[in-house]
Amino acid sequence: MSAPQERVSLPFPHVAKGKVRDLYEIAPDRTLLVASDRISVFDVVLEDEIPDKGRVLTALATFWFERTASITPNHFISADPSDFESIPEVAGRAMVVRTAVPIRLECIARGYLFGGAWASYRETGTVHGRSLRPGLREAERLPEPIFTPTTKSETGHDRPLSDDDAVALVGVEVFERLRDATLAIYGHGASHAESVGILLADTKLEFGYVDDELVLIDEVLTPDSSRYWPADRYAPGVSPPSFDKQYVRDHYLDVGWDQRPPAPPVPPDVVDGTRARYVEAYERLTGCPFSDWYG
């Protein structure tokens, strides 16, 4: 079992703790996001952690925030490890962002029929109230990517929403902007990933407001918020191997855990295998050695 990573003591007010990230106020309009090595599956944060996971998430989010800034504005300012020399505990896994007010909606784009969408399709033939043609298989590529929003719950499971439900929460104009931005970012990420032999099955994005500007926040196209599959091992009809935490989910499905905390310990080989998958995703997507990010 890997030792739990204690929240570092920083000289800033600690304003929030998420499943993976801790947020600190470093100025009235600036927030420090520190990514831990925590991992959650089925909405349960595990006791065991994945070494270097926080650095992979920060490095890959930095890569994608910079690449997608021309598609939609975001809150990212800097994640350069040299900016954090005075607090070396967080170097490589921290970024400075503009402080935003989150929109309480999870924005999910799906290019393949998998996970909760597959479960819904098998039961009803629909995904978030959207009918799909009969006969599709698990992990099958959809004719075109679809937008499937959910609620954003502080505790427990997020709830799937139809388009009408989402419109009722945020209004037509905001819904359309969120949908269009989510699908555009997914399309950009999927195209780049496919060029390096990786399939982006789906991704979850979050948005918020900085003053009156709608911006992308939190993370983007990381292995925590996205499903990445190796293209050369993909086949519809089965659960493909992945570069994300699906590897941990599959372990717990195999052992029959009831998905209620506390979770059984994560075996060392699953910890090591998960770390290797996260690092490989970063290196293949960016074309850079992970050691160059933070040696």
Sequence and secondary structure as in RCSB ss.txt:
>XXXX:A:sequence
MSAPQERVSLPFPHVAKGKVRDLYEIAPDRTLLVASDRISVFDVVLEDEIPDKGRVLTALATFWFERTASITPNH
FISADPSDFESIPEVAGRAMVVRTAVPIRLECIARGYLFGGAWASYRETGTVHGRSLRPGLREAERLPEPIFTPT
TKSETGHDRPLSDDDAVALVGVEVFERLRDATLAIYGHGASHAESVGILLADTKLEFGYVDDELVLIDEVLTPDS
SRYWPADRYAPGVSPPSFDKQYVRDHYLDVGWDQRPPAPPVPPDVVDGTRARYVEAYERLTGCPFSDWYG
>XXXX:A:secstr
          SS EEEE SSEEEEEEETTEEEEEE S  EETTEE SS  TTHHHHHHHHHHHHHHHHTTTS B 
EEE  GGGGTTSGGGTTSEEEEE  EE SEEEEEEEE  THHHHHHHHHSEETTEE  TT  TT EEEEEEE  E
E  SSS   B  HHHHHHHH HHHHHHHHHHHHHHHHHHHHHHHHTTEEEEEEEEEEEEETTEEEEES  S TTT
EEEEEGGG  TTS    SSTHHHHHHHHHHT  S SS     HHHHHHHHHHHHHHHHHHHSS HHHH  
